[in-house]
Amino acid sequence: MAEPKSGGSSSSLRLRASNPGGSRSEVFLVDGLTLGRTNANILQVEDDGSGTVERTHARVEFSGDGSVRLRCLHANTTVFGPEGSVSSLILVAGTTFRIGRTKFSVVPNAAEDPFSPRSGLGCPYCGSLDLVASGGKPTPCPSCHQPVLAVPAGADGTPRLLPGNFTDSSGRQYAVERFVARGGMGYVLKGSTQQGAWVAIKILIWNSDTSQQSISRFKQEIELLRRLHDPNVVGLISCGQEAGLFFYVMDWVDGHDLRQELQSPGKPETLVPFSRAVRWFEQACLGLLAIHRAGAVHRDIKPSNLLLTSDGRLLIADLGVAKKMGNDESGMTSTGQMPGTYWYMAPEQHYAPDLVDHRTDIYSLGFTFWELLTGVKPNTVRPAPPSSVNPTVPKAFDTLLFAMLEGKIADRPASMLEILRAIPKPEGKKKPEPVTSPPPGVEPPPGPASQPPKPTEVGPFINGIFGLGFMIFVAVVLYFKIFGEKPAPQGNPAPPIPLPRGLTNSIGMEFASIPAGKFLMGSPVTEKERYQNENQHEVTLTQGFRMGVHEVTQAQYEQVMGKNPSYFKGATLPVETVSYDDAMAFCKKLSDLPVEKAAGRKYRLPTEAEWEYCCRAGTSTPFHFGSELNGTQANCDGNLPYGTTRKGPYLGKTSPVGSYPANLWGLYDMHGNVWEWCQDRYDSYPQQSVTDPRGPEAGSDCVYRGGGWGGGAAFCRSANRIWGDPSYRGNGYGFRLALSSSGIPK
């Protein structure tokens, strides 16, 4: 390895620094190397809060006799060595000492990493040493002409050379644009696809001491990301090996992390208002809920791992130290290593790592948002409540944060679901009513799988006669239900069968005719994994309407709007990566087409009540086809089934509209594929019966329903309701259209 360019060096010795959070640095011992609490030093020291660590605390000095000494630079400063606190210390192999919270050890210079394909100093492809670092961009190797990027290796300033192109396991290529950052486990580069889309490329750092552990953890991170596909977790695109280096490719997040939102205390008007922070908090909870449902604990929730996109969406990043629940990590964690970041770690991470579970993330999330709302870390025994520092914070949120920061893991909220149900709404929004029965926690596994009844094997003629007789019977029953006695409130009254006459518009969209009717909206308290905002109530729809048979396809969207924003491309796939505002613009532009205008058709999004009415199609079960979903009956993540323990398919993408059976009213993909924007602004449900509900007149969030390809089956339930910013776009979000009742027989 090349000698550092300093006044003198000991190429046989290196100085290793270890921080409580698990981060570690290692540099050559060089004459003049400084240690202190600012990043102006070659090695930065973590203060212990006592104020005894100076900006530049100590310096390494070489003497004429060949000895190496560490000397404190101020009269009142010391280092804690084997003999206690001293002002200077002779450094030889095996010497250990501590400054603040940072522990140091002097070690022999390590041989070339046996797990690394190359030392990192030469071209990663051919080993040539004739390269010159140039401007932070990839440059061709003069020997093999492959693009190579020079990146900083660490505090000693010696660069490392990485590939300038990466090819994943499927043969897709990614060109490196520039170096972004170096973290505890890897480098992050900005790159682009062959189509020009920006991506982030994470590469595993090779280290002679921890390479086998790092490889195992890196692969675990990839496997976890494969299973997630959640709109609030940075998404995995692909992975592979390039020049022997493990890497994976992620979505590029155009924005910044939560650290940039932190403000200093003392000026309440500069602190983040609760109305803004609570949106990020809800999204962080949903992202962690997905991680926990995937069977993992993040273990490193902190401001720098919560990313904010340019449109205000929050995504959880860096699952590099995530723990798979129930796994023995003895072979993946170095002795004494505590995965996480010191200030944000829950007490059990410090003292009882074997107790770590999903409630550990709850502590770290509470700590992070306390700091965001107040500007200070809650590091005292009983800090002042956030509302006393930031007057926009409701006292109910104080209570929630205090509960999340309980020292005993058993005293914290049991799950992210419980926290989501307890979040108070900002002023001006109705607070949801408390739920009485759904079980909190990372939900226990469902009971034994129930086997669906075996279909009776009869000929097509018999089936046809039976089907006709059955439909007549249902029609008679429904007639008396609608026009006879009022249905009992305990049941879910079945609405009438839709009239057979449909409509196909000028761009080929099909619409089913939906007549007026009554139904029970929301879920019963006995329904598994229900949310607090689903309280059941009777809804009457007095006007018939038409509902899109399918979700709007990419071909239809492009025909009207002249563009296709979708991530997954295909004419018959549902359009996605569209916001509520985009969907409303589509409705207006379609309505303004001359043919549609002449026909008097005005398109809109369905109201939330209309959407659930159509989704249920007269049923009262969690799904229109029953109480179980595992990815077989609708496009969702079959690894996270509902109502059964049997896992099913997971496509990892959208499917052509109409790929799964329609409901009883002839509507396709009401469960799964893409979330569907509704007309309504979000509000809590009423406690009494309502007629033709339209949602509040104003509000910051809009409703989307139905679940999607990337989420678990529970999100696809008929009653599940989620809300979000109307400007939000994601590759799991689309819409279908409704058409008002003009011309529909009553």
Secondary structure, DSSP 8 states (H G I E B T S, - for coil): ----SSS-EEEEEEEEEE-TTS-EEEEEEETT-EEESSTTSSEE----SSS-S-SS-EEEEE-TTS-EEEEESSTT--EEETTEEESEEE--TT-EEEETTEEEEEEE---S-TTSSS-SSS-TTT--------TTS-EE-TTT--EEEEEE-STT--EEEEESEEE-TTS-EEEEEEEEEE-SSEEEEEEEETTS-EEEEEEE---TTTHHHHHHHHHHHHHHHHHH--TTB--EEEEEEETTEEEEEEE---EEEGGGG---TT-GGGS--HHHHHHHHHHHHHHHHHHHHTTEE----SGGGEEEETTS-EEE---TT-EETT---TTTS-TT---S-GGG--HHHHH-GGG--HHHHHHHHHHHHHHHHHSS---SSS---HHHH-TTS-HHHHHHHHHHT-SSGGGS-S-HHHHHHH----TTS------SS---SS-----S-----------HHHHHHHHHHHHHHHHHHHHHHHHSS---TTS--------S--EE-TTS-EEEEE--EEEEESB-TTSTT--GGGB-EEEEE-S-EEEESS--BHHHHHHHHS----SS--TTSB--S--HHHHHHHHHHHHTSHHHHHTT--EE---HHHHHHHHHTT--SSBTTBS-BSSSSSSSBTTS-BSSS------SS---TT-S---TTS---SSSSSEEEEEEE-----SS-EES----S--S-EEEES--TTSBGGGGSTT-EEEE-TT---TTEE---EE--TT---
